[in-house]
């Protein structure tokens, strides 16, 4: 079956800019994945964005908290307010700590 609409090619520069804005670098993604989940201490962790960037756009890399896959899904399922109330976590504070640890790791390298 032939497509009636042409598929747009990937805009590589825009894709790269969005990755840098959302994750900073592949090294930072790996660093966050190496941290234990801030809720249940499981590893490996995922880069859970807790600050919104608008419809369909991830928030900035400074608003990332390491959460295991289960906790990350739960955050998206029940919503941020309910997740914070249930886990007694301040996700903004946790994101600031994650950024601080990343900066310390970069200074030590």
Beta strands, then each sheet from edge to edge (+ up, - down):
strand 1: 46-49
strand 2: 64-67
sheet 1: 1+ 2-
end
